[in-house]
Structures are given as structure tokens and as C-alpha cells.
Amino acid sequence: MRNLWIVLLAALVMLVTAGVIAQEDPATPETPESAPEVATAPEPEEEPEPTASPEPVADAETAVVSSLLFETTMDFELIKKTSLEGKVGEIEIKGIEFGSKSSKSGIFGTKDADLKASITAHVECSTTAAKKQKIDFTIQFLDGEGNIIDRAVGNGSLKDETKIIEVDHTTLKYVVPQIKKVKISAESKVK
């Protein structure tokens, strides 16, 4: 959604700069001297065109920044590798697998296996970049209506390799069957 707003704002700026969308101008010139300025207005409009070319460069920078972000929503399935195709900067995301296990130690005189479960997301990532790339994940666990139940965060780094990055999260055991979808967000940074 953020990327859409950035693109729309950039397009609006380009249209205003190109003169397609008129800016607020007085309806009639007050003096005859200002009339030639209106006649010369197309020439200054030609001058902003070279300044308009840096704006697409700024848009290209925005596109690079936006390519450092990845977001998708998918069905939640335990113990099934799911194909996930995405690119975050120079890191390619190839797949994800969710696993769940009960905790082993006890709390308040009960076994944690009765209360807590650990969800681990195994995200397969690869890069051919010579510099070390860092990737941050935010995984939101959603119910059937799209409401957030819980959230997990994790990160990893890789350099010219394929690696499985694990994002671990401990939650209440009764929550796991209620999870129907996950919203996965990833952000890449060069170290």
C-alpha cells in the first residue's frame, strides 16, 4: 500500500511539473508587463523539464527503496513447505515452512506443553551479492477474518549463499489452531 502511494505521489509531481495539471495562477495579468511573462511561461516550463529528469531518478531511488521491502499474505499450514517467490533487495526468497512444537519446561506447577507452543518459520533465502545482506522478517499470524492474533520477528544475514533463516516465536498452544493466514513482511539492508 505504501509503495502505491509513493508511485501515485511521484506521478502527480511529474504531471504538475510537466504542466499537465495547472497550478494556481492569477486569471488575468494585472499589468501589461506581466503579459509577456505569461508568453515566456512555456520557456521556463522547458527549463524545469531538465529538473524533471532528476525526479525520475528520485523515483528510481524510491523504486530501489521499495524493492528493499517485500510483503505478502498466504495460507498458514504447519509442516508443509510452501513456495514463496519474492525478492528483497538482492535477496531472493524461495520458500517457507512452518513448524510447531510444545515447550518442555514447566511453569506454575504445570507443564508448558499444556500451555505454550513454539512456532518456527523456516524461510529459504539466497543471494549472490558480494556484500553481506541483512534481512528482517515480521510475520503476523491472522485468524480467518484477517485479524492479527500474534506477531513474530526475526532476522538473518547472508553473503553469496543459500540459507534457511529461522524465525522462532512462542505463543499459547490454543492459539495455533486459530491461525488461518500469515502476513509476511521482509526488509533488506546491506551491512
C-alpha positions in Angstrom: 0.0 0.0 0.0 2.9 2.3 0.9 4.5 1.7 -2.5 1.3 2.6 -4.3 1.1 5.9 -2.5 4.7 6.7 -3.4 4.2 5.9 -7.1 1.0 8.0 -7.2 2.7 10.9 -5.5 5.6 10.7 -7.9 3.2 10.6 -10.9 1.3 13.6 -9.6 4.6 15.6 -9.1 5.7 14.7 -12.6 2.3 15.8 -14.1 2.4 19.1 -12.2 6.0 19.7 -13.3 5.2 18.9 -16.9 2.3 21.4 -16.8 -0.4 18.8 -17.5 -2.1 19.7 -14.2 -2.4 23.5 -13.9 -1.2 25.1 -10.7 -2.9 28.1 -9.2 -2.3 31.1 -11.4 -4.0 34.5 -11.5 -6.8 34.6 -14.1 -5.6 37.8 -15.8 -2.4 39.8 -15.6 -2.7 43.0 -13.7 -0.2 45.0 -15.8 0.9 44.8 -19.4 4.4 43.9 -18.2 3.1 40.7 -16.7 1.5 39.6 -20.0 4.9 38.9 -21.6 5.8 36.8 -18.6 2.8 34.6 -19.4 4.1 34.4 -23.0 7.5 33.4 -21.8 6.0 30.9 -19.4 6.5 28.0 -21.8 10.2 28.7 -21.9 10.6 28.3 -18.1 8.4 25.2 -18.4 11.1 23.8 -20.7 13.8 24.6 -18.1 12.0 22.6 -15.4 12.0 19.6 -17.8 15.7 19.1 -17.2 15.0 19.3 -13.5 12.2 16.9 -14.1 14.7 14.3 -15.2 16.2 14.2 -11.7 12.7 13.5 -10.4 12.6 10.2 -12.2 16.0 9.5 -10.7 14.4 10.1 -7.4 11.6 7.8 -8.5 14.2 5.2 -9.4 15.7 5.7 -5.9 12.2 5.2 -4.5 11.8 2.1 -6.6 15.1 0.8 -5.2 14.0 1.6 -1.7 10.6 -0.1 -2.4 12.3 -3.1 -3.7 14.0 -3.4 -0.3 10.6 -4.3 1.0 8.5 -7.4 0.4 5.1 -8.2 1.8 2.6 -11.0 1.1 -0.3 -12.8 2.7 -0.7 -16.5 2.4 -2.5 -19.5 4.0 -1.0 -20.9 7.2 -0.1 -24.6 7.0 2.0 -26.5 9.5 4.8 -28.8 8.4 4.3 -28.1 4.7 6.9 -26.4 2.6 5.2 -23.6 0.6 6.7 -21.9 -2.4 7.2 -18.3 -1.7 8.6 -16.2 -4.5 9.8 -12.8 -3.7 12.9 -10.5 -4.0 14.0 -8.1 -1.3 16.9 -6.1 -2.5 19.5 -8.6 -3.6 18.0 -11.4 -1.6 15.6 -13.9 -3.2 13.0 -15.6 -1.0 12.3 -19.1 -2.3 10.0 -20.8 0.2 8.7 -21.1 3.7 7.8 -23.9 6.1 6.1 -23.6 9.5 6.7 -26.0 12.3 5.2 -26.1 15.8 6.4 -27.9 19.0 5.4 -27.8 22.6 7.7 -26.3 25.3 9.4 -28.7 27.7 9.9 -26.9 30.9 7.2 -26.2 33.5 5.7 -23.0 35.0 3.3 -22.6 37.9 3.4 -26.3 38.6 2.1 -27.3 35.2 3.9 -28.4 32.1 4.4 -25.8 29.4 3.3 -28.4 26.9 -0.2 -27.8 28.3 0.1 -24.0 27.8 2.7 -22.9 25.2 3.7 -23.8 21.7 6.6 -22.7 19.7 6.1 -21.8 16.0 9.2 -21.7 13.8 9.2 -20.3 10.3 12.0 -21.7 8.1 12.5 -19.2 5.3 14.7 -20.3 2.4 16.7 -17.3 1.1 19.6 -16.9 -1.3 21.8 -14.2 -2.7 24.7 -13.8 -5.0 25.7 -10.4 -3.5 29.4 -10.0 -2.6 28.5 -7.8 0.4 26.7 -9.2 3.5 23.0 -8.7 3.2 20.7 -8.5 6.3 17.1 -9.4 6.1 14.5 -8.6 8.8 11.2 -10.6 8.9 7.9 -9.7 10.5 5.3 -12.5 10.5 1.8 -11.7 11.6 -0.5 -14.6 12.4 -4.0 -13.9 11.3 -7.4 -15.5 12.0 -10.0 -16.3 9.3 -11.2 -12.8 9.3 -7.8 -11.2 8.9 -7.4 -10.0 12.4 -3.9 -10.2 14.0 -3.6 -12.9 16.6 0.1 -12.8 17.2 3.3 -11.5 15.7 6.8 -12.9 15.3 10.0 -11.0 14.4 13.4 -12.3 13.4 16.4 -11.6 11.1 19.3 -13.2 9.5 22.2 -12.3 7.2 23.8 -14.0 4.2 26.5 -13.4 1.7 26.8 -15.2 -1.7 24.9 -18.3 -0.4 21.6 -20.0 0.1 20.5 -20.2 3.7 17.5 -21.1 5.8 16.6 -18.4 8.2 14.6 -19.4 11.3 12.1 -17.1 12.9 11.0 -18.6 16.3 8.0 -17.5 18.3 6.4 -18.8 21.5 2.7 -18.4 21.8 -0.2 -20.0 23.7 -1.0 -23.5 22.5 -4.7 -22.9 22.0 -3.9 -20.1 19.5 -2.2 -22.3 16.9 -5.3 -23.9 15.5 -6.9 -20.5 15.2 -4.2 -19.2 12.8 -5.6 -19.4 9.2 -3.3 -16.9 7.3 0.1 -15.2 7.8 1.2 -11.9 6.6 5.0 -11.9 5.9 7.0 -8.7 5.6 10.7 -8.6 4.8 13.1 -5.8 4.7 16.7 -6.0 3.3 19.7 -3.9 4.3 23.3 -4.0 3.2 25.7 -4.4 6.1 
